């Protein structure tokens, strides 16, 4: 997956870090070509050992259904109806989604072992837009309202939203790159246009400033530790 340069996305991303007083919104949109190269080709070969690219894989229902992850996990073990896994996508599409996650979060995370039930196919563009708008407006208010038209216009210009299948990544806590303490909510949407062979990835989270230390706080803690180490070294020298 190759990251495609987009100056409009870069400008919008600079406005998708919003501090609201009690939380911080951190979001970004990125465009990727589905053309494989280098590591992707090798990963795809390994991926295909588990099944042919055209084979369909069951996805989880979108989050709108209100089905909890625990209920979903029970359905995986056969304790409940298998009808909970409804939509499907080809293994090749699943590979593109996983490769996009790897490209976006590398080198900190590796999603190579992600499973199809961690992904969902969203019911409609309108629903996704409403979900995104609602989350960001509730957190950032008018600051997001000013950004909203430019955000969706830029995405539409890059990926042609009316032609897209939209998927989301909804992992369990252990696999979630935003699973640390202090994360209030997050979303990960993939807008996939098969004609353009391109995916626009929109990821965003809200972090509580009361639970998650700010970068400046971490810097202060580091400086205090350095000062303490220096004092200990000076005392040792004096004793020597």
Secondary structure, DSSP 8 states (H G I E B T S, - for coil): -EEE--HHHHHHHTTSEEE-SSEEEEEEEEEEE----THHHHHHHHHHTTS-TTSEEE-B--GGG---HHHHHHHHTTSS-GGG---EEEHHHHHHHHHHHHHHHTTT---TT--GGGEEE-S-HHHHHHHHHHHHHHHHTHHHHHHHHHHHHHHHHHH-GGG-EEEEE---TTT-TT-STTEEEEEEEEEEETTTTEEEEEEEEEEETTTS--HHHHHHHHHHHHHHHHHHHHHHHHH-
